[in-house]
Amino acid sequence: MTYNKKIDFLYNHFTSILDLEFDFKNKLNFVISQYFRNNKQLGSKDRKLLNILLYNYYRYSIYFNSMNDTSKFEIFLINFLMCKNVLILSDTFDYIINEFDIFVRENTDLLINCFKVFDHIAENIEEVNKLSFTTIYKSEIDYLSSELYSILNTKAPVSLRSIYLENDTISIENELKTLGIDFEKNELGLLDLNTLKNFDISLKSKNIDYEIQDNGSFLISRFVARLKANTILDACAGSGGKALAISYFDNTKSIDIYDKDSKRLSEFSNRSKGKHKNIRSLKKLDNNKFYDIVLIDAPCSGAGTIRRSPDKKYTITEAIIDEFSGLQRKVIHDYSKYVKDEGLLVYVTCSLFRKENIEVLNNFLNENRNFRPFEINDNFIDNYSLKISNFAKILIPIKYNGDIFFIAVLQKISEKKDKE
Ligand SMILES: C[S@@+](CC[C@H](N)C(=O)[O-])C[C@H]1O[C@@H](n2cnc3c(N)ncnc32)[C@H](O)[C@@H]1O
């Protein structure tokens, strides 16, 4: 083999990172960032490149590991070939594409097997995608739609919207054009970016306000905003992402936000910059206050965000799903008491596991006779989701480009009506 210094340098860092351990709490992106901090000799181009190579590797590593006759270095090269389509889109990577092409020319014998495997993958990509998921995912994907195998192995875009007004993306669009950043305004009105370029510093320096929001999360917020309600409690608000989006659609709704994690909740003020007078951040819930809607964007495994975090393929285990399922049963029970008579309880997760979704709701309905299913009648949501039951849907990114979300709606039965 003809030695290539740059390829060797990258391969060594690539394999060193593969040797690092990550798990559900110690996530892959933390582990990679930590590695980069400890290896300052890696420049920004190398770091970007390694990120792309590693994320693709983790999408397909189950498949790669099943290839018995292929060496680690060959897998590195095959993985590189799989990423080449993305790399050629940005001139940032010209340096390595050129180097790689020289390496290929000088090592044709070695590369023959790699190209064979690469061609096989390209010709059988649907099968390869399916083979690159663990059993626990497969049972859910087969239940939902086999189309998801390919989609969940692609990267979701970064989507931007204006902060306050639905039609106010024009200044963001103009700045992105000036920066030469490709984007597409999707049918929901968000700007989908498939870029590796930094846009945030430039937008901020020009005081252009924007929110990064996943398309699925946006759809959920739109749905909640259109339900009949004056008062909303967003009980697991994080730093207020959903509340801000609901408010974007309808700023006449009065929204109280709460999160057990007070540090996360405190970030809301930075996001809102005091401009959302209809949203109040609560340190403590008032047991005597009841709401038209209680939104529970429940803590979950986040399995539906696998397009952004392929490590979730490996770190989500049955035990983790069971742990979240237990927590979700507690959370829905605890916050259901804040729903007004005839009011709605909206339960959301970004998971695709039935144990975190419909099973939590069925269990709650069995234990709480004062709640009933509330039929979701919304053609807009229907267009983007699959029906799980008349009160529950799962948004799957076949017709929108984003993460998976589950949503279910229950209604509190009025005690008075119940007695009549
Ligand atoms: C899926 S995240 C919410 C994301 C947020 N709604 C958004 O749109 O950005 C779930 C949140 O639930 C919070 N949480 C977990 N257990 C909770 C509890 N018992 N009560 C309230 N919040 C809780 C977590 O701190 C986390 O911020």
The ligand as a MOL file (V3000), in Angstrom:
LIG
                    3D

  0  0  0     0  0            999 V3000
M  V30 BEGIN CTAB
M  V30 COUNTS 27 29 0 0 0
M  V30 BEGIN ATOM
M  V30 1 C -38.9660 16.4210 26.1140 0
M  V30 2 S -38.3430 17.5370 27.2440 0 CHG=1
M  V30 3 C -39.3430 18.9500 26.9950 0
M  V30 4 C -38.9230 19.8050 25.8580 0
M  V30 5 C -39.6400 21.1380 25.7360 0
M  V30 6 N -41.0660 21.0090 25.9290 0
M  V30 7 C -39.3710 21.7810 24.3840 0
M  V30 8 O -40.2690 21.8890 23.5440 0
M  V30 9 O -38.2210 22.1830 24.1740 0 CHG=-1
M  V30 10 C -38.9670 16.9150 28.7680 0
M  V30 11 C -38.7800 17.8150 29.9570 0
M  V30 12 O -39.4440 17.2350 31.0780 0
M  V30 13 C -38.7710 17.6620 32.2330 0
M  V30 14 N -39.2150 16.7940 33.3580 0
M  V30 15 C -38.8060 15.5740 33.7000 0
M  V30 16 N -39.5110 15.1290 34.7800 0
M  V30 17 C -40.3610 16.1080 35.1100 0
M  V30 18 C -41.3140 16.2870 36.1200 0
M  V30 19 N -41.5660 15.3310 37.0120 0
M  V30 20 N -41.9960 17.4400 36.1680 0
M  V30 21 C -41.7610 18.4190 35.2480 0
M  V30 22 N -40.8620 18.3120 34.2530 0
M  V30 23 C -40.1620 17.1710 34.1890 0
M  V30 24 C -37.3110 17.5650 31.8670 0
M  V30 25 O -36.5400 18.4020 32.6990 0
M  V30 26 C -37.3410 18.0390 30.4180 0
M  V30 27 O -37.0490 19.4040 30.3240 0
M  V30 END ATOM
M  V30 BEGIN BOND
M  V30 1 1 1 2
M  V30 2 1 2 3
M  V30 3 1 2 10
M  V30 4 1 3 4
M  V30 5 1 4 5
M  V30 6 1 5 6
M  V30 7 1 5 7
M  V30 8 2 7 8
M  V30 9 1 7 9
M  V30 10 1 10 11
M  V30 11 1 11 12
M  V30 12 1 11 26
M  V30 13 1 12 13
M  V30 14 1 13 14
M  V30 15 1 13 24
M  V30 16 1 14 15
M  V30 17 1 14 23
M  V30 18 2 15 16
M  V30 19 1 16 17
M  V30 20 1 17 18
M  V30 21 2 17 23
M  V30 22 1 18 19
M  V30 23 2 18 20
M  V30 24 1 20 21
M  V30 25 2 21 22
M  V30 26 1 22 23
M  V30 27 1 24 25
M  V30 28 1 24 26
M  V30 29 1 26 27
M  V30 END BOND
M  V30 END CTAB
M  END
